[in-house]
Amino acid sequence: MSKLLCNENTVANSDTTSIKRRAFIANTGATAVGLGAMNSASAAEANSNTSKSLEDDTDSSIKVLNWNIYHGTGMDDRYDLRRIADLIERSDADLVGIQEVDKHLAARSDCDDQPERLAELLNMHVDYAANITNYESSCTKQSRYGTAILTKRKYPILNSEHYLLPSPQVEDGAYNEPRGLQETTVKIHDDEVRFYTTHLDHMFKERRTAQVKAILDITGNVSQPRIITGDFNAVPNADSITTMIGEYTDVFTAIGNGDSNTYPAIYTDSTPEQRIDYVFISDDRISVTDAGIDEETLVSDHLPTFATLQLR
């Protein structure tokens, strides 16, 4: 859920038009080192013990992480992007969709280029899509805010697109934050997978429903297997989610974990009260074998969601 306060000069997207634009892609250099990189001896031993059957299973199984990272700020109100990277690394996720990602915002994230920094810490490919590009900031570079996709080095990003989603003005004077759908085409061995992440409106169900319909229009004619992740800011029985389920499988419901709530973490001492973060999959050549949440982390106001998927 978005809780940021935007500058009044922020330009909202068109109420009725879905606009497509090229997203920024940046791959870290081959010399980048992950947080927990093995030493060469350990890596060699691990490789020597890898069986052919395990390799075959890895070829068709991928782990997905979806997470609203709250621009790197934890439940202790402390900004520390390395904690975000630590959890992503421990998850061993192959494909990662994250929301509320800053580039060069001074007050809350120290002017960090968060997507580039995470890619560097994790030795992963990264694609970034900015929904807001004109924050006022004392950073020397242009401030941006949006979503990011990270993939393991063995799964290159072949192409990316960024679609701004419709956001109708429901009430006069109501805040209207630009929202988008980030799309990547990822090479998974001999397959290509469309991997998406999004962050829908947090104020009005009418906007979320319009945004979901746009997502279905954008993804409906795609021939590759599709994985759609994001903070949908809606509970499972909301109109926007039931509309999604009409075309895609909610992995948590499919695996029997539909009550795994993800939000809010930062505002309560008890368990999260709502499930508003999702992983959806198309039914063509892709299925879910496991799904869950990390119930222990305190480094964002959302809990991360995980899914193990099988390509077939």
C-alpha positions as CSV (number, residue, x, y, z in Angstrom):
1,M,0.0,0.0,0.0
2,S,1.3,3.4,-0.9
3,K,1.6,5.9,1.9
4,L,3.9,8.5,0.5
5,L,3.0,12.1,0.2
6,C,3.6,13.4,-3.3
7,N,4.6,16.9,-4.4
8,E,1.6,18.8,-5.7
9,N,3.5,19.2,-9.0
10,T,3.3,15.4,-9.6
11,V,1.7,14.9,-13.0
12,A,-1.0,12.1,-12.9
13,N,-1.5,9.9,-16.0
14,S,-4.5,10.2,-18.2
15,D,-7.8,9.0,-16.7
16,T,-8.7,6.9,-19.7
17,T,-5.6,6.1,-21.7
18,S,-3.2,3.3,-21.1
19,I,0.2,4.5,-22.3
20,K,3.1,2.2,-23.3
21,R,6.7,3.3,-22.9
22,R,10.0,1.6,-22.8
23,A,11.3,0.9,-19.3
24,F,14.9,1.4,-18.2
25,I,17.0,-1.7,-18.2
26,A,20.3,-2.0,-16.4
27,N,22.3,-5.1,-15.9
28,T,25.1,-5.2,-13.3
29,G,28.5,-6.1,-14.4
30,A,29.7,-9.6,-14.4
31,T,32.1,-8.8,-11.6
32,A,29.3,-7.9,-9.1
33,V,29.3,-10.1,-6.0
34,G,26.3,-11.4,-4.1
35,L,26.0,-10.9,-0.4
36,G,26.6,-14.4,0.5
37,A,28.8,-15.5,-2.4
38,M,30.5,-18.8,-2.0
39,N,34.3,-19.0,-2.0
40,S,35.7,-20.8,-5.0
41,A,36.3,-24.0,-3.2
42,S,32.8,-24.2,-1.8
43,A,31.3,-23.5,-5.2
44,A,33.4,-26.2,-6.9
45,E,32.3,-28.7,-4.2
46,A,28.7,-27.7,-4.7
47,N,28.9,-28.1,-8.4
48,S,30.6,-31.5,-8.2
49,N,27.7,-32.7,-6.0
50,T,25.0,-31.6,-8.2
51,S,23.2,-34.6,-9.7
52,K,21.7,-34.8,-13.2
53,S,18.3,-35.3,-11.7
54,L,18.5,-32.1,-9.7
55,E,19.7,-30.2,-12.8
56,D,16.6,-31.5,-14.7
57,D,14.3,-30.4,-11.9
58,T,15.9,-26.9,-11.8
59,D,15.3,-26.5,-15.5
60,S,11.6,-26.5,-15.1
61,S,11.1,-25.1,-11.5
62,I,11.4,-21.4,-10.7
63,K,11.0,-19.6,-7.4
64,V,9.2,-16.2,-7.4
65,L,9.3,-13.5,-4.8
66,N,6.8,-10.6,-4.7
67,W,7.3,-7.8,-2.1
68,N,6.4,-4.2,-1.4
69,I,9.7,-3.1,0.2
70,Y,8.4,0.3,1.5
71,H,11.4,2.0,0.0
72,G,13.7,0.0,2.3
73,T,12.3,1.2,5.6
74,G,11.5,-1.4,8.3
75,M,9.1,-1.7,11.1
76,D,11.7,0.0,13.3
77,D,11.4,3.1,11.0
78,R,15.1,2.5,10.0
79,Y,16.2,2.7,6.4
80,D,18.5,-0.1,5.5
81,L,18.5,-1.4,1.9
82,R,20.9,-4.2,2.8
83,R,18.3,-5.8,4.9
84,I,16.0,-6.0,1.9
85,A,18.9,-7.6,-0.1
86,D,19.6,-10.1,2.7
87,L,16.1,-11.4,2.6
88,I,15.9,-11.6,-1.2
89,E,19.2,-13.5,-1.1
90,R,18.1,-15.9,1.6
91,S,14.9,-16.7,-0.4
92,D,17.0,-17.9,-3.3
93,A,14.3,-16.5,-5.6
94,D,14.9,-16.7,-9.4
95,L,12.5,-13.9,-10.3
96,V,11.7,-11.0,-8.0
97,G,9.0,-8.3,-8.3
98,I,9.2,-5.4,-5.9
99,Q,7.1,-2.2,-5.4
100,E,7.7,1.2,-3.7
101,V,11.3,1.4,-5.1
102,D,13.1,4.8,-5.0
103,K,15.8,6.3,-7.2
104,H,17.5,9.3,-5.8
105,L,15.1,10.4,-3.0
106,A,17.0,12.2,-0.2
107,A,14.7,12.4,2.8
108,R,13.8,8.7,3.1
109,S,16.4,6.7,1.1
110,D,19.6,8.7,1.1
111,C,19.6,9.5,-2.6
112,D,20.3,5.8,-3.3
113,D,19.6,4.3,-6.7
114,Q,17.8,1.4,-5.1
115,P,17.3,-0.9,-8.1
116,E,20.9,-0.6,-9.1
117,R,22.1,-1.0,-5.6
118,L,20.0,-4.2,-5.1
119,A,21.2,-5.6,-8.4
120,E,24.8,-4.9,-7.3
121,L,24.4,-6.5,-3.8
122,L,22.7,-9.5,-5.2
123,N,24.5,-9.9,-8.6
124,M,21.2,-10.0,-10.4
125,H,19.8,-8.4,-13.6
126,V,17.5,-5.5,-12.9
127,D,14.8,-3.6,-14.8
128,Y,13.2,-0.5,-13.3
129,A,10.0,1.3,-14.2
130,A,9.2,4.7,-12.8
131,N,5.6,5.8,-12.3
132,I,6.5,9.1,-10.8
133,T,9.5,11.0,-12.2
134,N,9.4,14.6,-10.8
135,Y,9.7,14.5,-7.0
136,E,11.4,17.5,-5.5
137,S,14.7,16.3,-4.0
138,S,18.1,17.6,-3.0
139,C,19.8,14.7,-4.7
140,T,21.9,15.6,-7.7
141,K,20.1,13.2,-10.0
142,Q,16.4,13.1,-11.0
143,S,14.2,11.5,-8.3
144,R,12.0,8.6,-9.4
145,Y,9.6,6.2,-7.7
146,G,8.2,2.9,-9.1
147,T,8.7,-0.8,-9.3
148,A,11.6,-3.1,-10.1
149,I,12.2,-6.6,-11.4
150,L,15.3,-8.6,-10.5
151,T,16.3,-11.9,-12.1
152,K,19.2,-14.3,-11.4
153,R,22.2,-14.0,-13.8
154,K,21.3,-17.2,-15.5
155,Y,17.9,-15.8,-16.4
156,P,18.5,-12.8,-18.6
157,I,15.9,-10.1,-19.3
158,L,15.4,-10.0,-23.1
159,N,13.0,-7.1,-23.3
160,S,10.9,-4.8,-21.1
161,E,7.9,-2.5,-21.4
162,H,6.2,-0.1,-19.0
163,Y,2.5,0.6,-19.3
164,L,0.9,3.4,-17.4
165,L,-2.5,2.3,-16.2
166,P,-5.8,4.3,-16.2
167,S,-6.6,6.1,-13.0
168,P,-10.1,7.7,-13.2
169,Q,-10.8,10.7,-11.0
170,V,-13.4,9.3,-8.6
171,E,-13.8,12.3,-6.3
172,D,-13.0,15.9,-7.0
173,G,-9.7,16.9,-5.5
174,A,-8.8,13.3,-4.5
175,Y,-5.1,12.4,-4.7
176,N,-4.3,10.4,-7.9
177,E,-1.0,8.7,-8.0
178,P,0.2,7.4,-11.3
179,R,0.2,3.6,-11.5
180,G,1.9,1.2,-13.9
181,L,2.4,-2.3,-15.1
182,Q,6.0,-3.4,-15.6
183,E,6.6,-6.2,-18.1
184,T,9.7,-8.2,-18.8
185,T,10.4,-11.1,-21.1
186,V,12.8,-13.4,-19.2
187,K,14.8,-16.3,-20.7
188,I,14.3,-19.5,-18.6
189,H,16.6,-22.0,-20.2
190,D,14.7,-22.9,-23.5
191,D,11.6,-21.0,-22.5
192,E,10.6,-17.4,-22.5
193,V,8.3,-16.2,-19.6
194,R,6.5,-12.8,-19.3
195,F,7.1,-11.6,-15.8
196,Y,5.2,-8.6,-14.5
197,T,4.9,-6.5,-11.4
198,T,2.4,-3.7,-10.5
199,H,1.2,-1.5,-7.7
200,L,-2.4,-0.5,-7.8
201,D,-4.3,2.4,-6.4
202,H,-4.7,2.4,-2.6
203,M,-7.7,4.8,-2.4
204,F,-10.6,3.8,-4.7
205,K,-11.9,0.4,-5.8
206,E,-13.1,1.9,-9.0
207,R,-9.6,2.8,-10.0
208,R,-8.3,-0.6,-9.1
209,T,-11.0,-2.3,-11.2
210,A,-10.1,-0.1,-14.1
211,Q,-6.4,-0.9,-13.7
212,V,-7.0,-4.6,-13.5
213,K,-9.1,-4.5,-16.7
214,A,-6.2,-2.7,-18.4
215,I,-3.8,-5.3,-17.1
216,L,-6.0,-8.1,-18.6
217,D,-6.1,-6.2,-21.9
218,I,-2.3,-5.8,-22.0
219,T,-1.5,-9.4,-21.1
220,G,-4.4,-11.2,-22.8
221,N,-2.8,-11.8,-26.1
222,V,0.6,-12.8,-24.9
223,S,1.6,-16.3,-26.1
224,Q,4.3,-17.0,-23.4
225,P,3.5,-18.2,-19.9
226,R,2.7,-15.2,-17.7
227,I,3.5,-14.4,-14.0
228,I,1.9,-11.3,-12.6
229,T,3.0,-10.1,-9.2
230,G,2.2,-7.0,-7.2
231,D,0.6,-5.0,-4.4
232,F,-3.0,-4.9,-5.6
233,N,-4.2,-3.0,-2.5
234,A,-7.3,-5.3,-2.5
235,V,-8.5,-8.3,-0.5
236,P,-9.3,-11.6,-2.2
237,N,-13.1,-11.0,-2.5
238,A,-12.7,-7.5,-4.0
239,D,-14.0,-6.8,-7.5
240,S,-10.6,-6.2,-8.9
241,I,-9.2,-9.5,-7.6
242,T,-12.2,-11.6,-8.7
243,T,-11.8,-10.0,-12.1
244,M,-8.1,-11.1,-12.1
245,I,-9.1,-14.6,-11.0
246,G,-11.4,-14.9,-14.0
247,E,-8.3,-15.0,-16.2
248,Y,-5.4,-16.0,-13.9
249,T,-4.7,-18.4,-11.1
250,D,-4.1,-17.0,-7.6
251,V,-1.2,-19.2,-6.5
252,F,-2.1,-18.9,-2.8
253,T,-5.6,-20.1,-3.3
254,A,-4.5,-22.8,-5.6
255,I,-2.1,-24.2,-3.0
256,G,-4.5,-23.8,-0.1
257,N,-2.9,-20.8,1.6
258,G,-5.5,-18.2,0.7
259,D,-5.6,-16.9,4.3
260,S,-1.9,-15.9,4.3
261,N,-2.2,-12.2,5.1
262,T,0.6,-9.8,4.1
263,Y,-0.4,-6.3,5.4
264,P,0.0,-4.3,7.6
265,A,3.1,-5.3,9.4
266,I,4.4,-1.9,10.5
267,Y,1.2,-0.6,12.2
268,T,0.3,-3.5,14.5
269,D,1.9,-5.8,17.0
270,S,-0.3,-8.7,15.9
271,T,-0.4,-10.6,12.7
272,P,-1.2,-8.9,9.4
273,E,-4.9,-8.3,8.8
274,Q,-5.2,-8.4,5.0
275,R,-3.9,-10.2,2.0
276,I,-3.3,-7.6,-0.7
277,D,-0.1,-8.9,-2.3
278,Y,-0.4,-11.5,-5.0
279,V,1.2,-13.8,-7.4
280,F,-1.0,-14.8,-10.4
281,I,-0.1,-17.3,-13.1
282,S,-1.5,-18.1,-16.5
283,D,-2.7,-21.7,-16.9
284,D,-0.7,-22.4,-20.0
285,R,2.4,-24.5,-19.3
286,I,2.8,-23.2,-15.8
287,S,1.6,-24.5,-12.4
288,V,2.2,-23.8,-8.7
289,T,3.8,-26.4,-6.4
290,D,4.3,-24.2,-3.3
291,A,3.4,-20.8,-2.0
292,G,3.9,-18.9,1.3
293,I,4.9,-15.8,3.2
294,D,7.9,-14.9,5.3
295,E,6.2,-14.3,8.7
296,E,9.3,-13.3,10.6
297,T,10.7,-10.3,8.7
298,L,10.5,-6.8,10.1
299,V,12.2,-4.9,7.3
300,S,9.1,-3.6,5.4
301,D,5.4,-2.8,6.2
302,H,4.4,-5.7,3.9
303,L,5.4,-9.4,4.2
304,P,7.1,-10.9,1.2
305,T,5.3,-13.6,-0.7
306,F,6.9,-16.6,-2.4
307,A,5.8,-19.1,-4.9
308,T,7.5,-22.1,-6.5
309,L,6.3,-22.6,-10.0
310,Q,6.7,-25.4,-12.5
311,L,7.1,-24.8,-16.2
312,R,5.7,-27.6,-18.3
